Amino acid sequence: MITVVIPTHNPKSAFLERTLEALRGQTMPPEKWELLIIDNASSTPVDSALVAWHPAARIVREMELGLTHARLRAIREARGALMVWVDDDNVLDASYLERAAAAFEKSPRLGAAGGRSIPEYQEPPPKWFRLGLAPCGCRDLGPEARVATWDAAKPEYPACAPIGAGMVIRKEAMVPWAEAVVADPRRQALGRKGKSLTSGEDNDINLTVLRGGWDLGYLPELSLTHLIPGTRLTLDYVTRIARVSYRDFVRVLDIHGIRPWPRISRLTIPVRSFRAWLACKGWRGPVERIRWQSAVGQFEGRAQLE
């Protein structure tokens, strides 16, 4: 069985309805998968009428705020051997679940996988905006499937590792991550909470899966539409998430024994940041400023290494 998990906190009604409508239209009959909504301390509980159409739907309230707590609760509640993580602004293609099940049945070493996440902007993006400047939960790596394995002699984070949107993962491959997170405050701090932009948890999950002996995959036949509101297209938002994401990425790599950049003293951050401003030409415009903020995030991450 597949468990589709939607962790959500104060969702936008129109987005969640589109997410659920896409699930309702899946080619895989609903009798073959369960729907689990983790309502993460929403001010107004998610209405159970939204999922009345599904014969195996549950809405579970998790009152400890944060994506990490929502994920841990989902792992405890899920009955399926395969979990599909769907954000409350993801619209899956109609064959998503059917294709995911087929891919994992065909590849028993595949621990986690994702595919294309195509943006649908709710407002026209500003002229300077482009995908890849900072994480936004969207990507398209092309029509060829890719697989990554762990190389202990040359550990690195694979470019084809799945993102959180639409991630498909075997429950047995994810349980070790859950067990590790519960015992490690550093890893608990990587999950997004409320309005914070803290990130890195998806990277942590992927590296845990890889180090557990599983493969990671990019499967282009898995495709979803990611609804992007205008609030995620402002210069302020993009610069902040670029900075935080780079900081947390350095921290995640270090947890898994990957340290491509040496530790630095926190006292050197102002000087390094100024040099990076000059190198990135941060005064020229939004793109250069975002790149500069990514560099600052890297410095902050390196300064936090032990």
NORMO-V775384 format. One record per pair of residues at least 12 apart in sequence whose C-alpha atoms are under 10 Angstrom apart, sorted by the first residue. I is the first residue (numbers start at 1). J is the second residue. Records with the same first field share a line. If there is no record, write none. Layout:
BEGIN
I: J + J
END
This chain:
BEGIN
1: 31 + 32 + 33 + 34 + 78 + 79 + 80 + 81 + 82 + 83 + 101
2: 30 + 32 + 33 + 34 + 35 + 78 + 79 + 80 + 81 + 82 + 83 + 84 + 97 + 98 + 100 + 101 + 168 + 169 + 170 + 171
3: 32 + 33 + 34 + 35 + 36 + 56 + 57 + 74 + 75 + 77 + 78 + 79 + 80 + 81 + 82 + 83 + 84 + 85 + 97 + 168 + 171
4: 23 + 33 + 34 + 35 + 36 + 37 + 57 + 74 + 78 + 80 + 82 + 83 + 84 + 85 + 86 + 97 + 166 + 168
5: 34 + 35 + 36 + 37 + 38 + 58 + 59 + 70 + 71 + 74 + 75 + 77 + 78 + 83 + 84 + 85 + 86 + 87 + 88 + 166
6: 19 + 20 + 35 + 36 + 37 + 38 + 39 + 59 + 70 + 71 + 74 + 84 + 85 + 86 + 87 + 88 + 89 + 90 + 166
7: 36 + 37 + 38 + 39 + 40 + 59 + 60 + 62 + 66 + 67 + 68 + 69 + 70 + 71 + 73 + 74 + 85 + 86 + 87 + 88
8: 37 + 38 + 39 + 40 + 41 + 42 + 46 + 61 + 62 + 66 + 67 + 70 + 86 + 87 + 88 + 89
9: 38 + 39 + 40 + 41 + 42 + 43 + 44 + 45 + 46 + 62 + 65 + 66 + 67 + 70 + 88 + 193 + 194
10: 39 + 40 + 41 + 42 + 43 + 44 + 45 + 46 + 88 + 194
11: 39 + 40 + 42 + 43 + 44 + 45 + 46 + 87 + 88 + 89
12: 88 + 89
13: 46 + 88 + 89
14: 88 + 89
15: 87 + 88 + 89 + 90 + 91 + 226 + 227 + 228 + 229
16: 46 + 50 + 87 + 88 + 89 + 90 + 91
17: 50 + 51 + 88 + 89 + 91
18: 88 + 89 + 90 + 91 + 92 + 227
19: 86 + 87 + 88 + 89 + 90 + 91 + 92 + 225 + 226 + 227
20: 35 + 50 + 51 + 86 + 88 + 89 + 90 + 91 + 92
21: 50 + 51 + 91 + 92
22: 90 + 91 + 92 + 93 + 94 + 95 + 96 + 224
23: 35 + 54 + 86 + 90 + 91 + 92 + 93 + 94 + 95 + 96 + 97
24: 51 + 53 + 54 + 94
25: 92 + 93 + 94 + 95
26: 92 + 93 + 94 + 95 + 96 + 97 + 98
27: 93 + 94 + 95 + 96 + 97 + 98 + 99
28: 94 + 95 + 96 + 97 + 98 + 99 + 101
29: 54 + 97 + 98
30: 53 + 54 + 55 + 56 + 57
31: 54 + 55 + 56
32: 55 + 56 + 80 + 97 + 98
33: 54 + 55 + 56 + 57 + 79 + 80 + 82 + 83 + 97
34: 54 + 55 + 56 + 57 + 58 + 78 + 79 + 80 + 83
35: 51 + 54 + 55 + 56 + 57 + 58 + 59 + 78 + 84
36: 51 + 56 + 57 + 58 + 59 + 60 + 74 + 77 + 78 + 79 + 85
37: 51 + 57 + 58 + 59 + 60 + 61 + 62 + 70 + 74 + 86 + 88
38: 58 + 59 + 60 + 61 + 62 + 63 + 67 + 69 + 70 + 71 + 73 + 74 + 77
39: 59 + 60 + 61 + 62 + 63 + 65 + 70
40: 60 + 61 + 62 + 63 + 64 + 65 + 66 + 67 + 69 + 70 + 71 + 73 + 193 + 194
41: 61 + 62 + 63 + 64 + 65 + 66 + 70 + 194
42: 61 + 62 + 63 + 65
45: 59 + 60 + 61
46: 59 + 60 + 61
47: 59
58: 77
60: 73 + 74 + 77
61: 73
62: 74
64: 193
65: 192 + 193 + 194
66: 188 + 189 + 190 + 191 + 192 + 193 + 194 + 195 + 196
67: 188 + 190 + 191 + 192 + 193 + 194 + 199 + 201
68: 178 + 181 + 182 + 187 + 188 + 189 + 190 + 191 + 192 + 193 + 201
69: 178 + 181 + 182 + 188 + 191 + 192 + 193
70: 191
71: 85 + 178 + 191
72: 174 + 175 + 177 + 178 + 179 + 181 + 182
73: 178
75: 171 + 172 + 174 + 175 + 178
76: 171 + 175 + 178
78: 171
79: 171
80: 170 + 171
81: 169 + 170 + 171 + 172 + 173
82: 100 + 101 + 104 + 111 + 112 + 168 + 169 + 170 + 171 + 172 + 173 + 174
83: 100 + 101 + 112 + 166 + 167 + 168 + 169 + 170 + 171 + 172 + 174
84: 96 + 97 + 100 + 101 + 112 + 113 + 114 + 164 + 165 + 166 + 167 + 168 + 169 + 170 + 171
85: 114 + 163 + 164 + 165 + 166 + 167 + 168 + 169
86: 164 + 165 + 166 + 167 + 168 + 224
87: 137 + 164 + 165 + 166 + 167 + 226 + 227
88: 165 + 226 + 227
89: 165 + 225 + 226 + 227 + 228 + 229
90: 117 + 118 + 119 + 120 + 137 + 165 + 166 + 224 + 225 + 226 + 227 + 228
91: 117 + 118 + 120 + 165 + 166 + 223 + 224 + 225 + 226 + 227
92: 117 + 165 + 166 + 222 + 223 + 224 + 225 + 226
93: 221 + 222 + 223 + 224 + 225
94: 222 + 223 + 224
95: 221 + 222 + 223
96: 115 + 166 + 221 + 222 + 223 + 224
97: 166 + 168 + 222
98: 222
99: 219 + 221 + 222 + 223
100: 113 + 114 + 115 + 167 + 168 + 169 + 219 + 221 + 222
101: 168
103: 217 + 219 + 221 + 222
104: 168 + 169 + 170
107: 215
108: 170 + 214 + 215
109: 149 + 170 + 213 + 214 + 215 + 216
110: 147 + 148 + 149 + 168 + 169 + 170 + 173 + 209 + 210 + 213 + 214 + 215 + 216 + 217
111: 168 + 169 + 170 + 171 + 172 + 173 + 174 + 206 + 209 + 210 + 212 + 213 + 214 + 215 + 216 + 217
112: 161 + 162 + 163 + 167 + 168 + 169 + 170 + 171 + 173 + 174 + 205 + 206 + 209 + 210 + 214 + 215 + 216 + 217 + 218
113: 146 + 147 + 160 + 161 + 162 + 163 + 164 + 166 + 167 + 168 + 169 + 170 + 206 + 215 + 216 + 217 + 218 + 219 + 220 + 222
114: 160 + 161 + 162 + 163 + 164 + 165 + 166 + 167 + 168 + 169 + 216 + 217 + 218 + 219 + 220 + 221 + 222 + 223 + 224
115: 138 + 139 + 140 + 141 + 142 + 143 + 145 + 146 + 160 + 161 + 162 + 163 + 165 + 166 + 167 + 168 + 217 + 218 + 219 + 220 + 221 + 222 + 223 + 224
116: 137 + 138 + 139 + 140 + 141 + 142 + 143 + 162 + 163 + 165 + 166 + 218 + 219 + 220 + 221 + 222 + 223 + 224 + 225 + 226
117: 136 + 137 + 138 + 139 + 140 + 141 + 163 + 165 + 166 + 220 + 222 + 223 + 224 + 225 + 226 + 227
118: 137 + 138 + 139 + 140 + 223 + 224 + 225 + 226 + 227 + 228
119: 131 + 136 + 137 + 138 + 139 + 140 + 224 + 225 + 226 + 227 + 228 + 229
120: 138 + 225 + 226 + 227 + 228 + 229
121: 225 + 226 + 227 + 228 + 229 + 230 + 232 + 233
122: 227 + 228 + 229 + 230 + 231 + 233
123: 228 + 229 + 230 + 231 + 233
124: 229 + 230 + 233
125: 228 + 229 + 230 + 232 + 233 + 234
126: 230 + 233 + 234 + 235
127: 286
128: 233 + 235 + 285 + 286 + 287
129: 233 + 234 + 235 + 238 + 286 + 287
130: 233 + 287
132: 242
133: 238 + 239 + 241 + 242 + 287 + 288 + 290 + 291 + 294
134: 237 + 238 + 239 + 240 + 241 + 242 + 243 + 244 + 245 + 246 + 290 + 291 + 294
135: 163 + 199 + 238 + 241 + 242 + 245 + 246
136: 163 + 165 + 226 + 228 + 232 + 233 + 238 + 241 + 242
137: 163 + 164 + 165 + 166 + 226 + 227 + 228
138: 163 + 164 + 165 + 224 + 225 + 226 + 227 + 228
139: 162 + 163 + 165 + 226
140: 218 + 220 + 223
141: 159 + 160 + 218 + 219 + 220
142: 218 + 219 + 220
143: 218 + 219 + 220 + 221
144: 218 + 219 + 220 + 221
145: 160 + 217 + 218 + 219 + 220 + 221
146: 159 + 160 + 161 + 216 + 217 + 218 + 219 + 220
147: 159 + 160 + 161 + 215 + 216 + 217 + 218 + 219
148: 160 + 161 + 210 + 214 + 215 + 216 + 217 + 218
149: 209 + 210 + 211 + 213 + 214 + 215 + 216 + 217
150: 207 + 209 + 210 + 211 + 212 + 213 + 214 + 215 + 216
151: 210 + 211 + 213
152: 211 + 257
154: 258
155: 207 + 211 + 253 + 256 + 257 + 258 + 259 + 260
156: 207 + 253 + 256 + 257 + 258 + 259 + 260
157: 203 + 206 + 207 + 210 + 249 + 252 + 253 + 256 + 258
158: 203 + 206 + 207 + 210 + 216 + 217
159: 217 + 218
160: 216 + 217 + 218 + 219
161: 202 + 203 + 205 + 206 + 207 + 210 + 215 + 216 + 217 + 218
162: 202 + 203 + 205 + 206 + 216 + 217 + 218 + 219
163: 201 + 202 + 203 + 205 + 206 + 218
164: 201 + 202 + 203 + 205 + 206
165: 202 + 224 + 225 + 226
166: 222 + 223 + 224 + 225 + 226
167: 202 + 218 + 222
168: 217 + 222
169: 205 + 206 + 209 + 216
170: 209 + 214
172: 209
173: 205 + 206 + 208 + 209 + 210 + 212 + 213 + 214 + 215
174: 205 + 206 + 208 + 209 + 212
175: 205 + 208 + 209
176: 205 + 208 + 209 + 212
177: 201 + 204 + 205 + 206 + 207 + 208 + 209 + 212
178: 205 + 208
180: 208
181: 201 + 204 + 205
186: 251 + 252 + 255
187: 200 + 201 + 204 + 205 + 251 + 252 + 255
188: 201
189: 201 + 248
190: 202 + 203 + 204 + 245 + 248 + 249 + 251 + 252
191: 204 + 248
196: 241 + 244
197: 237 + 240 + 241 + 242 + 243 + 244 + 245
198: 240 + 241 + 243 + 244 + 245 + 247 + 248
199: 241 + 244 + 245 + 246 + 247 + 248 + 249 + 252
200: 244 + 245 + 246 + 247 + 248 + 249 + 250 + 251 + 252 + 253
201: 248 + 249 + 252
202: 249 + 252
203: 248 + 249 + 252 + 253
204: 249 + 251 + 252 + 253 + 255 + 256
205: 252
207: 252 + 253 + 255 + 256
208: 256
211: 256
235: 286 + 287 + 289 + 290
236: 286 + 290
238: 286 + 287 + 290 + 293
239: 286 + 287 + 289 + 290 + 291 + 292 + 293 + 294
240: 290 + 293 + 294 + 297
241: 290 + 293 + 294 + 297
242: 290 + 291 + 292 + 293 + 294 + 295 + 296 + 297 + 298
243: 290 + 291 + 292 + 293 + 294 + 295 + 296 + 297 + 298 + 299 + 300 + 301
244: 293 + 294 + 296 + 297 + 298 + 300 + 301
245: 294 + 297 + 298 + 301
246: 293 + 294 + 295 + 296 + 297 + 298 + 299 + 300 + 301 + 302
247: 294 + 295 + 296 + 297 + 298 + 299 + 300 + 301 + 302 + 303 + 304
248: 297 + 298 + 300 + 301 + 302 + 304
249: 297 + 298 + 301
250: 297 + 298 + 299 + 300 + 301 + 302 + 303 + 304 + 305
251: 298 + 300 + 301 + 302 + 303 + 304 + 305 + 306
252: 301
254: 301 + 302 + 305 + 306
255: 305
259: 302 + 305
260: 302
261: 298 + 299 + 301 + 302
262: 299 + 302 + 303 + 305
263: 299 + 300 + 301 + 302 + 303 + 304 + 305 + 306
264: 299 + 300 + 301 + 302 + 303 + 304 + 305 + 306
265: 299 + 300 + 302 + 303 + 304 + 305
266: 299 + 300 + 301 + 302 + 303 + 304
267: 303
268: 299 + 300 + 303
269: 296 + 297 + 298 + 299 + 300 + 302 + 303
270: 296 + 299
272: 295 + 296 + 299
273: 292 + 293 + 295 + 296 + 297 + 298 + 299 + 300
274: 292 + 296
275: 292
276: 291 + 292 + 293 + 294 + 295 + 296
277: 289 + 291 + 292 + 293 + 295 + 296
278: 292
279: 291 + 292
280: 292 + 293 + 295
END
